[in-house]
Amino acid sequence: MAKRRRLTPQFKAEIAIEALISQSSQAELYRQHNLSQEQLSKWKHQLLDNAATLFESADKQSTDYREQIEDRTETKVKYRGIYGQIKR
C-alpha cells in the first residue's frame, strides 16, 4: 500500500497562489504536482476565503486565540470533574 503524502501548509499555499496567477493551464498544474482537480480547487477556495484574516488586527487575532485556549481549558476541567466522579 502506498504511503499518503503529507503536504505542508506552505506548499499548499504556494500551489494555490500559482494556480490563481499562473499563465499555465490548471491541467498542467495538476499533472506537474500530481494533484487532483478537486484538491487544487479546494485549496484555492480556502486561500481566497481566508485571505482577509491576514489583515485583521493582531489584537483581534490574540483575542480569538485566547478564547480558544479558555474554551479548551474549561472543557478539560469539566472532563476531569466528570471523570473524577465516575472513578469514585
C-alpha positions as MATLAB code, in Angstrom:
seq = 'MAKRRRLTPQFKAEIAIEALISQSSQAELYRQHNLSQEQLSKWKHQLLDNAATLFESADKQSTDYREQIEDRTETKVKYRGIYGQIKR';
ca = [
       0.000    0.000    0.000;
       1.356    3.411   -0.946;
       2.117    5.950    1.750;
      -0.002    9.064    1.876;
       1.818   12.271    1.078;
       1.883   14.865    3.817;
       1.840   18.291    2.233;
       2.768   21.330    4.276;
       0.512   24.379    4.525;
       3.324   26.355    2.880;
       3.308   24.025   -0.144;
      -0.492   24.179   -0.421;
      -0.447   27.988   -0.298;
       2.269   28.200   -2.946;
       0.391   25.875   -5.291;
      -2.920   27.691   -4.751;
      -1.296   31.050   -5.461;
       0.405   29.613   -8.532;
      -2.976   28.332   -9.745;
      -4.546   31.767   -9.296;
      -1.841   33.815  -11.016;
      -0.150   31.349  -13.351;
      -0.271   31.543  -17.108;
      -0.176   27.732  -17.271;
      -3.356   25.760  -17.503;
      -4.929   24.138  -14.474;
      -4.396   20.721  -16.056;
      -0.660   21.371  -16.281;
      -0.544   22.196  -12.574;
      -2.455   19.012  -11.658;
      -0.009   16.875  -13.618;
       3.101   18.786  -12.540;
       2.312   18.422   -8.822;
       0.436   15.110   -9.020;
      -2.788   16.575   -7.621;
      -6.448   16.038   -8.332;
      -8.583   18.804   -9.750;
     -10.794   18.715   -6.643;
      -7.836   19.111   -4.293;
      -6.411   22.125   -6.062;
      -9.845   23.705   -6.303;
     -10.349   23.206   -2.559;
      -7.005   24.847   -1.765;
      -7.807   27.853   -3.976;
     -11.162   28.332   -2.236;
      -9.550   28.026    1.203;
      -6.931   30.599    0.263;
      -9.482   33.082   -1.028;
     -11.906   32.515    1.871;
      -9.202   33.082    4.488;
      -7.196   35.836    2.810;
      -8.992   38.585    4.742;
      -7.762   37.193    8.069;
      -4.236   38.264    7.134;
      -5.326   41.856    7.562;
      -7.146   41.521   10.874;
      -5.580   43.387   13.725;
      -3.147   41.495   15.904;
      -5.341   42.337   18.903;
      -8.343   40.555   17.392;
      -6.221   37.535   16.494;
      -4.813   37.305   20.015;
      -8.317   37.668   21.483;
      -9.586   34.813   19.293;
      -6.621   32.664   20.311;
      -7.165   33.486   23.981;
     -10.834   32.469   23.692;
      -9.840   29.151   22.105;
      -7.434   28.442   24.983;
     -10.077   29.336   27.562;
     -12.629   27.055   25.884;
     -10.186   24.148   25.840;
      -9.250   24.701   29.476;
     -12.899   24.834   30.507;
     -13.599   21.606   28.632;
     -10.648   19.866   30.302;
     -11.799   20.990   33.757;
     -15.323   19.700   33.096;
     -13.941   16.400   31.794;
     -11.712   15.923   34.825;
     -14.631   16.667   37.145;
     -16.871   14.121   35.433;
     -14.076   11.552   35.239;
     -13.328   12.043   38.952;
     -16.971   11.424   39.865;
     -17.153    8.276   37.748;
     -13.947    6.910   39.224;
     -15.259    7.135   42.804;
];
